[in-house]
Amino acid sequence: QVHLVESGGGLVQAGGSLRLSCAASGRSFDKYAMGWFRQAYAKEREFVAAISWSGGNTLYADSVKGRFIISRDKAKNTVYLQMNSLTPEDTADYYCAADSIYGKVNTLATMRIKYDYWGQGTQVTVSS
């Protein structure tokens, strides 16, 4: 069993930055691939970024590529999402997720069904 808790959300002006954290508890977390997804009001949850168990491979949605950085600290059992150059279109609830089956990252990492553990989310609001 894996328990995920996101933090770091809040209100920020356009052009600003936020760093989200996802603290994990449970066995074998360091073997899991991790992902970040977001869900804006009245929209479907969409993929943002993913990182392999080793941290050596990452994948980003086109909409955040070059602005967001996903990373992980195994010693702290934490995954981060550094978000820069934020725009109002980035406003959403952000969720971290764990894939306990496959620790690598490929194009399938963009699919919600790939992840079997989810956090409760943290809200990000970007004002114009």
C-alpha positions as MATLAB code, in Angstrom:
seq = 'QVHLVESGGGLVQAGGSLRLSCAASGRSFDKYAMGWFRQAYAKEREFVAAISWSGGNTLYADSVKGRFIISRDKAKNTVYLQMNSLTPEDTADYYCAADSIYGKVNTLATMRIKYDYWGQGTQVTVSS';
ca = [
       0.000    0.000    0.000;
       1.245    3.487   -0.890;
      -0.073    6.717    0.562;
       0.585    9.940   -1.362;
       0.179   13.469   -0.020;
       0.605   16.521   -2.229;
       1.502   19.973   -0.977;
       2.788   23.290   -2.260;
      -0.217   24.527   -4.161;
      -1.556   28.040   -3.836;
      -2.264   31.305   -5.582;
       0.416   32.826   -7.806;
       0.524   35.560  -10.414;
       1.115   34.772  -14.057;
       4.813   34.402  -14.737;
       5.485   33.153  -11.233;
       6.661   29.807   -9.937;
       5.525   27.124   -7.525;
       7.029   23.857   -6.402;
       4.689   21.016   -5.645;
       5.723   18.130   -3.431;
       4.365   14.621   -3.204;
       5.336   12.754   -0.057;
       4.998    9.000   -0.252;
       4.767    6.378    2.427;
       4.808    2.666    1.955;
       7.096   -0.048    0.814;
       9.149    0.007   -2.350;
       8.357    3.577   -3.267;
      11.817    3.943   -4.748;
      10.948    1.268   -7.323;
       7.878    3.047   -8.627;
       7.505    5.359  -11.569;
       5.695    8.522  -10.531;
       3.501   10.939  -12.383;
       1.814   14.291  -12.024;
      -1.607   14.957  -13.488;
      -3.897   17.959  -13.318;
      -7.590   18.591  -13.621;
      -9.041   21.971  -14.408;
     -12.630   22.854  -13.672;
     -15.056   20.943  -15.916;
     -12.203   19.232  -17.753;
     -10.765   15.760  -17.719;
      -7.697   14.922  -15.730;
      -4.652   15.252  -17.944;
      -1.063   14.119  -17.850;
       1.590   16.634  -16.856;
       4.857   14.803  -16.205;
       6.333   11.455  -15.201;
       9.615   10.195  -13.818;
      11.102    6.709  -13.751;
      12.032    4.819  -10.626;
      15.669    5.797  -11.068;
      14.949    9.416  -11.890;
      16.892    8.962  -15.089;
      13.969    9.196  -17.466;
      11.280   11.848  -17.583;
       8.351   12.651  -19.813;
       6.381   15.887  -20.135;
       3.176   17.028  -21.721;
       3.809   19.423  -24.586;
       1.925   22.146  -22.745;
       4.454   22.220  -19.888;
       7.652   21.178  -21.628;
      10.405   23.680  -20.947;
       8.522   25.224  -18.014;
       7.984   22.360  -15.552;
      10.562   20.013  -14.066;
       9.799   16.738  -12.325;
      12.322   15.269   -9.909;
      12.492   12.844   -7.022;
      14.417   12.503   -3.792;
      14.497    8.867   -2.772;
      15.973    9.623    0.624;
      12.927   11.762    1.392;
      10.418    9.564   -0.444;
       9.288   12.684   -2.245;
       8.573   13.675   -5.823;
       8.599   17.309   -6.869;
       7.099   19.351   -9.665;
       8.841   22.674  -10.191;
       6.506   24.912  -12.163;
       7.886   28.042  -13.793;
       6.445   30.714  -16.079;
       2.966   29.856  -14.923;
      -0.045   31.011  -16.898;
      -3.757   31.074  -16.031;
      -4.122   27.955  -18.194;
      -2.103   26.077  -15.589;
      -4.842   26.623  -13.010;
      -6.015   23.210  -11.842;
      -5.949   20.645   -9.083;
      -2.669   18.780   -9.309;
      -2.396   15.107   -8.408;
       0.581   12.839   -8.005;
       0.316    9.168   -8.818;
       2.397    6.035   -8.408;
       2.853    3.149  -10.800;
       3.767    0.161   -8.658;
       3.943   -2.266  -11.584;
       6.332   -0.717  -14.074;
       9.122    1.524  -12.898;
      10.145    2.852  -16.275;
       8.684    5.718  -18.258;
       7.444    5.462  -21.818;
       4.540    6.948  -23.750;
       2.130    4.843  -21.702;
       3.057    6.990  -18.720;
       0.613    9.586  -20.020;
      -2.315    7.273  -19.312;
      -4.157    7.471  -15.999;
      -4.862    3.746  -16.016;
      -1.148    3.070  -15.661;
      -1.148    4.398  -12.084;
      -2.610    2.497   -9.182;
      -2.117    4.972   -6.343;
      -3.251    8.592   -6.256;
      -3.006   11.485   -3.867;
      -5.851   13.794   -2.909;
      -4.556   16.719   -4.930;
      -3.368   20.253   -4.311;
      -4.927   23.321   -5.855;
      -2.965   25.717   -8.044;
      -4.474   29.021   -9.101;
      -2.663   31.360  -11.467;
      -4.032   34.880  -11.681;
      -3.623   37.051  -14.773;
];
